[in-house]
Amino acid sequence: MKRREFVTNASLLASGAVGWSGVANAQAAAFAEGTDFQSIEPRVAVEGGPGKIEVIEFFWYNCPHCNAFEPTLANWIKQIPKDVYFHRVPVAFRDDFVAQQRFYFALEAMGLVEKLHAKVFAAIHVEKLELTKPESILNWVGKAGVNVAKFQELFNSFSVAAKATRATQLQNAYRVEGVPALGVAGRYYTDGSLAKGMDRALKVVEFLLATTRHGK
């Protein structure tokens, strides 16, 4: 979903699983800077520690394209090599996105992302629930069996607010123009528009991981 228009061609997304093709196939793909991905300057500070290559998915719960991409991404994550540190970053293109940023980070703080992340997408895109405000979010987590008092404490906490602020800083540092989008190693950015599909964007990420490993 584009940052300005919040619409994109749904054909850019694929719902099938994407496996790791390996370094040889990734290199053979000959993905091009400026066409399939963009280099980021200045480089963005990364997480994950020594020997790890960071991969970020930028997303928004209300984005239908992020929802369509999630099953493919979930399968891809299961196969990532041990030297890859993957994490998600919820974007805030407008101030009214912040509640969903806090939603995600509160779930993360409670260790509930794996259990509930896909269910949040389903609640919004299948059940057509409006989960954009604290009240509706608290109502939903309660029905999902979450400790509402603990969730609310975290939702309103300084630590979650700081993570939301950091998420927006990362979004801006990578110059994210639409979601879903992917950042690699604090150095590269790609999305469905650049890669001409999110399934192909994951192949671009594999290529960039190989490039990073080889010190290029």
C-alpha positions as protocol buffer text, in pm:
chain_id: "A"
residue {
  index: 1
  type: MET
  ca { x: 0 y: 0 z: 0 }
}
residue {
  index: 2
  type: LYS
  ca { x: 157 y: 325 z: -115 }
}
residue {
  index: 3
  type: ARG
  ca { x: 244 y: 589 z: 140 }
}
residue {
  index: 4
  type: ARG
  ca { x: 70 y: 868 z: -47 }
}
residue {
  index: 5
  type: GLU
  ca { x: -221 y: 699 z: -222 }
}
residue {
  index: 6
  type: PHE
  ca { x: -258 y: 397 z: 12 }
}
residue {
  index: 7
  type: VAL
  ca { x: -347 y: 190 z: -293 }
}
residue {
  index: 8
  type: THR
  ca { x: -146 y: -37 z: -520 }
}
residue {
  index: 9
  type: ASN
  ca { x: -207 y: -301 z: -780 }
}
residue {
  index: 10
  type: ALA
  ca { x: -315 y: -619 z: -604 }
}
residue {
  index: 11
  type: SER
  ca { x: -147 y: -820 z: -876 }
}
residue {
  index: 12
  type: LEU
  ca { x: 187 y: -723 z: -724 }
}
residue {
  index: 13
  type: LEU
  ca { x: 124 y: -976 z: -449 }
}
residue {
  index: 14
  type: ALA
  ca { x: 147 y: -1351 z: -449 }
}
residue {
  index: 15
  type: SER
  ca { x: 9 y: -1581 z: -184 }
}
residue {
  index: 16
  type: GLY
  ca { x: 222 y: -1889 z: -252 }
}
residue {
  index: 17
  type: ALA
  ca { x: 507 y: -2004 z: -31 }
}
residue {
  index: 18
  type: VAL
  ca { x: 856 y: -1893 z: -124 }
}
residue {
  index: 19
  type: GLY
  ca { x: 1155 y: -2111 z: -39 }
}
residue {
  index: 20
  type: TRP
  ca { x: 1525 y: -2028 z: -16 }
}
residue {
  index: 21
  type: SER
  ca { x: 1689 y: -2059 z: -356 }
}
residue {
  index: 22
  type: GLY
  ca { x: 2045 y: -2049 z: -228 }
}
residue {
  index: 23
  type: VAL
  ca { x: 2334 y: -1819 z: -305 }
}
residue {
  index: 24
  type: ALA
  ca { x: 2394 y: -1949 z: -658 }
}
residue {
  index: 25
  type: ASN
  ca { x: 2039 y: -1893 z: -776 }
}
residue {
  index: 26
  type: ALA
  ca { x: 2019 y: -1559 z: -600 }
}
residue {
  index: 27
  type: GLN
  ca { x: 2339 y: -1440 z: -764 }
}
residue {
  index: 28
  type: ALA
  ca { x: 2223 y: -1570 z: -1103 }
}
residue {
  index: 29
  type: ALA
  ca { x: 1910 y: -1359 z: -1076 }
}
residue {
  index: 30
  type: ALA
  ca { x: 2126 y: -1047 z: -1128 }
}
residue {
  index: 31
  type: PHE
  ca { x: 1895 y: -811 z: -946 }
}
residue {
  index: 32
  type: ALA
  ca { x: 1978 y: -449 z: -1019 }
}
residue {
  index: 33
  type: GLU
  ca { x: 2014 y: -150 z: -790 }
}
residue {
  index: 34
  type: GLY
  ca { x: 1766 y: 120 z: -881 }
}
residue {
  index: 35
  type: THR
  ca { x: 1539 y: -132 z: -1051 }
}
residue {
  index: 36
  type: ASP
  ca { x: 1481 y: -416 z: -803 }
}
residue {
  index: 37
  type: PHE
  ca { x: 1613 y: -252 z: -487 }
}
residue {
  index: 38
  type: GLN
  ca { x: 1757 y: 72 z: -357 }
}
residue {
  index: 39
  type: SER
  ca { x: 2072 y: 134 z: -155 }
}
residue {
  index: 40
  type: ILE
  ca { x: 2026 y: 335 z: 164 }
}
residue {
  index: 41
  type: GLU
  ca { x: 2260 y: 620 z: 249 }
}
residue {
  index: 42
  type: PRO
  ca { x: 2339 y: 700 z: 518 }
}
residue {
  index: 43
  type: ARG
  ca { x: 2327 y: 345 z: 643 }
}
residue {
  index: 44
  type: VAL
  ca { x: 2077 y: 263 z: 914 }
}
residue {
  index: 45
  type: ALA
  ca { x: 2184 y: 129 z: 1254 }
}
residue {
  index: 46
  type: VAL
  ca { x: 2101 y: -240 z: 1279 }
}
residue {
  index: 47
  type: GLU
  ca { x: 1999 y: -486 z: 1549 }
}
residue {
  index: 48
  type: GLY
  ca { x: 2074 y: -853 z: 1595 }
}
residue {
  index: 49
  type: GLY
  ca { x: 2433 y: -850 z: 1719 }
}
residue {
  index: 50
  type: PRO
  ca { x: 2765 y: -969 z: 1571 }
}
residue {
  index: 51
  type: GLY
  ca { x: 2742 y: -1212 z: 1282 }
}
residue {
  index: 52
  type: LYS
  ca { x: 2375 y: -1139 z: 1219 }
}
residue {
  index: 53
  type: ILE
  ca { x: 2222 y: -973 z: 912 }
}
residue {
  index: 54
  type: GLU
  ca { x: 1906 y: -781 z: 990 }
}
residue {
  index: 55
  type: VAL
  ca { x: 1595 y: -813 z: 773 }
}
residue {
  index: 56
  type: ILE
  ca { x: 1295 y: -592 z: 848 }
}
residue {
  index: 57
  type: GLU
  ca { x: 939 y: -620 z: 723 }
}
residue {
  index: 58
  type: PHE
  ca { x: 760 y: -286 z: 730 }
}
residue {
  index: 59
  type: PHE
  ca { x: 385 y: -339 z: 755 }
}
residue {
  index: 60
  type: TRP
  ca { x: 50 y: -191 z: 857 }
}
residue {
  index: 61
  type: TYR
  ca { x: -229 y: -407 z: 997 }
}
residue {
  index: 62
  type: ASN
  ca { x: -498 y: -230 z: 792 }
}
residue {
  index: 63
  type: CYS
  ca { x: -308 y: -280 z: 465 }
}
residue {
  index: 64
  type: PRO
  ca { x: -478 y: -551 z: 252 }
}
residue {
  index: 65
  type: HIS
  ca { x: -151 y: -621 z: 73 }
}
residue {
  index: 66
  type: CYS
  ca { x: 32 y: -682 z: 402 }
}
residue {
  index: 67
  type: ASN
  ca { x: -248 y: -920 z: 492 }
}
residue {
  index: 68
  type: ALA
  ca { x: -211 y: -1104 z: 159 }
}
residue {
  index: 69
  type: PHE
  ca { x: 168 y: -1122 z: 200 }
}
residue {
  index: 70
  type: GLU
  ca { x: 166 y: -1252 z: 558 }
}
residue {
  index: 71
  type: PRO
  ca { x: 125 y: -1628 z: 482 }
}
residue {
  index: 72
  type: THR
  ca { x: 407 y: -1617 z: 227 }
}
residue {
  index: 73
  type: LEU
  ca { x: 631 y: -1426 z: 466 }
}
residue {
  index: 74
  type: ALA
  ca { x: 550 y: -1661 z: 755 }
}
residue {
  index: 75
  type: ASN
  ca { x: 663 y: -1959 z: 547 }
}
residue {
  index: 76
  type: TRP
  ca { x: 977 y: -1775 z: 439 }
}
residue {
  index: 77
  type: ILE
  ca { x: 1067 y: -1688 z: 799 }
}
residue {
  index: 78
  type: LYS
  ca { x: 1058 y: -2056 z: 895 }
}
residue {
  index: 79
  type: GLN
  ca { x: 1344 y: -2121 z: 652 }
}
residue {
  index: 80
  type: ILE
  ca { x: 1577 y: -1828 z: 720 }
}
residue {
  index: 81
  type: PRO
  ca { x: 1943 y: -1913 z: 789 }
}
residue {
  index: 82
  type: LYS
  ca { x: 2082 y: -1878 z: 1139 }
}
residue {
  index: 83
  type: ASP
  ca { x: 2278 y: -1566 z: 1050 }
}
residue {
  index: 84
  type: VAL
  ca { x: 1959 y: -1371 z: 967 }
}
residue {
  index: 85
  type: TYR
  ca { x: 1788 y: -1162 z: 1235 }
}
residue {
  index: 86
  type: PHE
  ca { x: 1432 y: -1095 z: 1121 }
}
residue {
  index: 87
  type: HIS
  ca { x: 1182 y: -861 z: 1282 }
}
residue {
  index: 88
  type: ARG
  ca { x: 873 y: -664 z: 1191 }
}
residue {
  index: 89
  type: VAL
  ca { x: 827 y: -287 z: 1209 }
}
residue {
  index: 90
  type: PRO
  ca { x: 476 y: -139 z: 1202 }
}
residue {
  index: 91
  type: VAL
  ca { x: 469 y: 189 z: 1011 }
}
residue {
  index: 92
  type: ALA
  ca { x: 296 y: 517 z: 1090 }
}
residue {
  index: 93
  type: PHE
  ca { x: 240 y: 717 z: 773 }
}
residue {
  index: 94
  type: ARG
  ca { x: -14 y: 922 z: 971 }
}
residue {
  index: 95
  type: ASP
  ca { x: -73 y: 991 z: 1338 }
}
residue {
  index: 96
  type: ASP
  ca { x: -377 y: 762 z: 1345 }
}
residue {
  index: 97
  type: PHE
  ca { x: -150 y: 463 z: 1270 }
}
residue {
  index: 98
  type: VAL
  ca { x: 21 y: 494 z: 1609 }
}
residue {
  index: 99
  type: ALA
  ca { x: -241 y: 291 z: 1799 }
}
residue {
  index: 100
  type: GLN
  ca { x: -168 y: -9 z: 1579 }
}
residue {
  index: 101
  type: GLN
  ca { x: 205 y: 40 z: 1626 }
}
residue {
  index: 102
  type: ARG
  ca { x: 148 y: 19 z: 2001 }
}
residue {
  index: 103
  type: PHE
  ca { x: -87 y: -277 z: 1945 }
}
residue {
  index: 104
  type: TYR
  ca { x: 194 y: -473 z: 1781 }
}
residue {
  index: 105
  type: PHE
  ca { x: 462 y: -379 z: 2033 }
}
residue {
  index: 106
  type: ALA
  ca { x: 238 y: -459 z: 2330 }
}
residue {
  index: 107
  type: LEU
  ca { x: 172 y: -804 z: 2180 }
}
residue {
  index: 108
  type: GLU
  ca { x: 546 y: -842 z: 2125 }
}
residue {
  index: 109
  type: ALA
  ca { x: 621 y: -747 z: 2487 }
}
residue {
  index: 110
  type: MET
  ca { x: 378 y: -1016 z: 2602 }
}
residue {
  index: 111
  type: GLY
  ca { x: 529 y: -1279 z: 2373 }
}
residue {
  index: 112
  type: LEU
  ca { x: 206 y: -1307 z: 2176 }
}
residue {
  index: 113
  type: VAL
  ca { x: 308 y: -1209 z: 1824 }
}
residue {
  index: 114
  type: GLU
  ca { x: 345 y: -1564 z: 1699 }
}
residue {
  index: 115
  type: LYS
  ca { x: 6 y: -1656 z: 1844 }
}
residue {
  index: 116
  type: LEU
  ca { x: -196 y: -1348 z: 1749 }
}
residue {
  index: 117
  type: HIS
  ca { x: -26 y: -1157 z: 1465 }
}
residue {
  index: 118
  type: ALA
  ca { x: -209 y: -1344 z: 1187 }
}
residue {
  index: 119
  type: LYS
  ca { x: -531 y: -1332 z: 1387 }
}
residue {
  index: 120
  type: VAL
  ca { x: -514 y: -951 z: 1398 }
}
residue {
  index: 121
  type: PHE
  ca { x: -496 y: -947 z: 1019 }
}
residue {
  index: 122
  type: ALA
  ca { x: -791 y: -1187 z: 1001 }
}
residue {
  index: 123
  type: ALA
  ca { x: -996 y: -980 z: 1243 }
}
residue {
  index: 124
  type: ILE
  ca { x: -948 y: -670 z: 1027 }
}
residue {
  index: 125
  type: HIS
  ca { x: -962 y: -817 z: 677 }
}
residue {
  index: 126
  type: VAL
  ca { x: -1194 y: -1117 z: 718 }
}
residue {
  index: 127
  type: GLU
  ca { x: -1416 y: -1023 z: 1011 }
}
residue {
  index: 128
  type: LYS
  ca { x: -1408 y: -654 z: 905 }
}
residue {
  index: 129
  type: LEU
  ca { x: -1344 y: -527 z: 1257 }
}
residue {
  index: 130
  type: GLU
  ca { x: -1223 y: -171 z: 1310 }
}
residue {
  index: 131
  type: LEU
  ca { x: -909 y: -201 z: 1522 }
}
residue {
  index: 132
  type: THR
  ca { x: -762 y: 146 z: 1493 }
}
residue {
  index: 133
  type: LYS
  ca { x: -838 y: 292 z: 1835 }
}
residue {
  index: 134
  type: PRO
  ca { x: -730 y: 187 z: 2184 }
}
residue {
  index: 135
  type: GLU
  ca { x: -1085 y: 102 z: 2293 }
}
residue {
  index: 136
  type: SER
  ca { x: -1153 y: -138 z: 2007 }
}
residue {
  index: 137
  type: ILE
  ca { x: -807 y: -290 z: 2039 }
}
residue {
  index: 138
  type: LEU
  ca { x: -853 y: -356 z: 2411 }
}
residue {
  index: 139
  type: ASN
  ca { x: -1194 y: -510 z: 2344 }
}
residue {
  index: 140
  type: TRP
  ca { x: -1044 y: -744 z: 2083 }
}
residue {
  index: 141
  type: VAL
  ca { x: -748 y: -860 z: 2292 }
}
residue {
  index: 142
  type: GLY
  ca { x: -983 y: -934 z: 2579 }
}
residue {
  index: 143
  type: LYS
  ca { x: -1195 y: -1157 z: 2355 }
}
residue {
  index: 144
  type: ALA
  ca { x: -874 y: -1322 z: 2232 }
}
residue {
  index: 145
  type: GLY
  ca { x: -796 y: -1431 z: 2588 }
}
residue {
  index: 146
  type: VAL
  ca { x: -525 y: -1176 z: 2660 }
}
residue {
  index: 147
  type: ASN
  ca { x: -480 y: -1029 z: 3008 }
}
residue {
  index: 148
  type: VAL
  ca { x: -637 y: -690 z: 2934 }
}
residue {
  index: 149
  type: ALA
  ca { x: -491 y: -511 z: 3237 }
}
residue {
  index: 150
  type: LYS
  ca { x: -138 y: -621 z: 3149 }
}
residue {
  index: 151
  type: PHE
  ca { x: -187 y: -542 z: 2782 }
}
residue {
  index: 152
  type: GLN
  ca { x: -322 y: -195 z: 2861 }
}
residue {
  index: 153
  type: GLU
  ca { x: -31 y: -127 z: 3095 }
}
residue {
  index: 154
  type: LEU
  ca { x: 214 y: -215 z: 2819 }
}
residue {
  index: 155
  type: PHE
  ca { x: 14 y: -38 z: 2548 }
}
residue {
  index: 156
  type: ASN
  ca { x: 43 y: 285 z: 2747 }
}
residue {
  index: 157
  type: SER
  ca { x: 399 y: 227 z: 2869 }
}
residue {
  index: 158
  type: PHE
  ca { x: 704 y: 437 z: 2795 }
}
residue {
  index: 159
  type: SER
  ca { x: 886 y: 136 z: 2649 }
}
residue {
  index: 160
  type: VAL
  ca { x: 614 y: 69 z: 2390 }
}
residue {
  index: 161
  type: ALA
  ca { x: 588 y: 439 z: 2309 }
}
residue {
  index: 162
  type: ALA
  ca { x: 965 y: 445 z: 2255 }
}
residue {
  index: 163
  type: LYS
  ca { x: 945 y: 144 z: 2024 }
}
residue {
  index: 164
  type: ALA
  ca { x: 670 y: 313 z: 1823 }
}
residue {
  index: 165
  type: THR
  ca { x: 886 y: 623 z: 1789 }
}
residue {
  index: 166
  type: ARG
  ca { x: 1183 y: 411 z: 1684 }
}
residue {
  index: 167
  type: ALA
  ca { x: 965 y: 229 z: 1430 }
}
residue {
  index: 168
  type: THR
  ca { x: 872 y: 557 z: 1265 }
}
residue {
  index: 169
  type: GLN
  ca { x: 1237 y: 663 z: 1264 }
}
residue {
  index: 170
  type: LEU
  ca { x: 1330 y: 337 z: 1089 }
}
residue {
  index: 171
  type: GLN
  ca { x: 1050 y: 381 z: 839 }
}
residue {
  index: 172
  type: ASN
  ca { x: 1182 y: 726 z: 754 }
}
residue {
  index: 173
  type: ALA
  ca { x: 1547 y: 618 z: 749 }
}
residue {
  index: 174
  type: TYR
  ca { x: 1466 y: 349 z: 494 }
}
residue {
  index: 175
  type: ARG
  ca { x: 1246 y: 598 z: 307 }
}
residue {
  index: 176
  type: VAL
  ca { x: 955 y: 355 z: 301 }
}
residue {
  index: 177
  type: GLU
  ca { x: 701 y: 463 z: 42 }
}
residue {
  index: 178
  type: GLY
  ca { x: 459 y: 173 z: 65 }
}
residue {
  index: 179
  type: VAL
  ca { x: 391 y: -148 z: 254 }
}
residue {
  index: 180
  type: PRO
  ca { x: 469 y: -429 z: 270 }
}
residue {
  index: 181
  type: ALA
  ca { x: 835 y: -344 z: 228 }
}
residue {
  index: 182
  type: LEU
  ca { x: 1165 y: -503 z: 327 }
}
residue {
  index: 183
  type: GLY
  ca { x: 1491 y: -360 z: 460 }
}
residue {
  index: 184
  type: VAL
  ca { x: 1819 y: -552 z: 461 }
}
residue {
  index: 185
  type: ALA
  ca { x: 2132 y: -494 z: 670 }
}
residue {
  index: 186
  type: GLY
  ca { x: 2063 y: -123 z: 714 }
}
residue {
  index: 187
  type: ARG
  ca { x: 2183 y: -86 z: 355 }
}
residue {
  index: 188
  type: TYR
  ca { x: 1908 y: -193 z: 115 }
}
residue {
  index: 189
  type: TYR
  ca { x: 1536 y: -147 z: 57 }
}
residue {
  index: 190
  type: THR
  ca { x: 1285 y: -324 z: -168 }
}
residue {
  index: 191
  type: ASP
  ca { x: 908 y: -356 z: -199 }
}
residue {
  index: 192
  type: GLY
  ca { x: 644 y: -494 z: -434 }
}
residue {
  index: 193
  type: SER
  ca { x: 664 y: -199 z: -671 }
}
residue {
  index: 194
  type: LEU
  ca { x: 1042 y: -219 z: -710 }
}
residue {
  index: 195
  type: ALA
  ca { x: 1065 y: -598 z: -726 }
}
residue {
  index: 196
  type: LYS
  ca { x: 743 y: -635 z: -926 }
}
residue {
  index: 197
  type: GLY
  ca { x: 582 y: -860 z: -669 }
}
residue {
  index: 198
  type: MET
  ca { x: 638 y: -951 z: -307 }
}
residue {
  index: 199
  type: ASP
  ca { x: 733 y: -1309 z: -390 }
}
residue {
  index: 200
  type: ARG
  ca { x: 1011 y: -1168 z: -610 }
}
residue {
  index: 201
  type: ALA
  ca { x: 1097 y: -914 z: -337 }
}
residue {
  index: 202
  type: LEU
  ca { x: 1189 y: -1206 z: -112 }
}
residue {
  index: 203
  type: LYS
  ca { x: 1421 y: -1335 z: -383 }
}
residue {
  index: 204
  type: VAL
  ca { x: 1577 y: -988 z: -396 }
}
residue {
  index: 205
  type: VAL
  ca { x: 1627 y: -1009 z: -19 }
}
residue {
  index: 206
  type: GLU
  ca { x: 1802 y: -1344 z: -57 }
}
residue {
  index: 207
  type: PHE
  ca { x: 2030 y: -1188 z: -319 }
}
residue {
  index: 208
  type: LEU
  ca { x: 2104 y: -894 z: -88 }
}
residue {
  index: 209
  type: LEU
  ca { x: 2179 y: -1130 z: 200 }
}
residue {
  index: 210
  type: ALA
  ca { x: 2429 y: -1314 z: -19 }
}
residue {
  index: 211
  type: THR
  ca { x: 2577 y: -983 z: -127 }
}
residue {
  index: 212
  type: THR
  ca { x: 2613 y: -873 z: 233 }
}
residue {
  index: 213
  type: ARG
  ca { x: 2777 y: -1202 z: 334 }
}
residue {
  index: 214
  type: HIS
  ca { x: 3034 y: -1161 z: 59 }
}
residue {
  index: 215
  type: GLY
  ca { x: 3112 y: -808 z: 175 }
}
residue {
  index: 216
  type: LYS
  ca { x: 3004 y: -635 z: -142 }
}
